[in-house]
Amino acid sequence: MPIELYRVDDRLIHGQVVVGWGRPLDLAFLVVVDDDVASSEWEQELYRMGVPPEMDVHFHTVADAARLHGTYQHDPRPGLLLTGDVGTMRRLVDASGDVRTVNIGGIHHRAGRVQRLRYVFLTPVEEVELRALAARGVTVTAQDVPSAREVPLDDILSADGDA
Amino acid sequence: MTNSDPSDAEAGRARRAIVATHGDLAAALVAAVAQITGRADVLVPFTNRNLGGEEIERGLRDAVDANGAQVLFTDMLGGSCALGARRLLRERPDLVLVTGANLSTLLDFVFNDDLSAREAAAHAAEKGRASITVSAAPAEVRGAD
């Protein structure tokens, strides 16, 4: 079974991921791709705190995640891969070459970002990176929780924050 | 009292705690505590709605500083409020974090200002944990199983 969801979420592991997606997808493992977290035992322990004991969690740099991507894709159990920002997801897609869909789950306000959806704020550079993902055949949509409407990339980029 | 920390009552200060949750839960919990106890001066609500991780940490720091809070209550172990609070604990070693707080937790906390903040938080956590029970009607009411 492939990884069920490739998600960009600046909170990484939190309630929406573990419960909101974890329950309906029956997730058995999480793969967190973040160079900083992968080098910090303290950060990893912090995130592990929120993961139920029956769910495995793995922390990797982009390079390690790309190398192990095939292994995770062939895991018979459902999994979810997380990055904290668009740039990291794009690097992973470029390095692994085998990601078909990307879910924008939560990118929140920061200087230089413009609000596109209630839970999506993007810089011009991030918008270019998302278009680059789409140009290489990746389907990019925004959806914070499974019951929410899935918003296509063109609609994200043309939205003014009220959606 | 066995702890060397002075209670807030002994120190002559009003104890404050931040209640940080998803959605409107914090505001509802704080309102419920005020409705039951008349104490509206202890708990300060904080929501993580539409906030990123850095904004949550900053918001909690600001709320702690603005209110002189010594305790943080969050709704969910591993939720983003708990993560932000744990990060804040690194720089504020005197803060205490209680995760999975419920109404019983908060009610106990507001009435224990004769304890130190750390003791009151621990006592409140135990009270909240003990308040969760499962009951079913007797067999004769339910009918034969």
Boltz contact constraints between the chains, C-beta under 6 A:
constraints:
  - contact:
      token1: [A, 10]
      token2: [B, 52]
      max_distance: 6.0
  - contact:
      token1: [A, 10]
      token2: [B, 53]
      max_distance: 6.0
  - contact:
      token1: [A, 11]
      token2: [B, 53]
      max_distance: 6.0
  - contact:
      token1: [A, 11]
      token2: [B, 80]
      max_distance: 6.0
  - contact:
      token1: [A, 14]
      token2: [B, 79]
      max_distance: 6.0
  - contact:
      token1: [A, 14]
      token2: [B, 80]
      max_distance: 6.0
  - contact:
      token1: [A, 15]
      token2: [B, 76]
      max_distance: 6.0
  - contact:
      token1: [A, 15]
      token2: [B, 79]
      max_distance: 6.0
  - contact:
      token1: [A, 46]
      token2: [B, 86]
      max_distance: 6.0
  - contact:
      token1: [A, 49]
      token2: [B, 78]
      max_distance: 6.0
  - contact:
      token1: [A, 50]
      token2: [B, 78]
      max_distance: 6.0
  - contact:
      token1: [A, 108]
      token2: [B, 51]
      max_distance: 6.0
  - contact:
      token1: [A, 108]
      token2: [B, 52]
      max_distance: 6.0
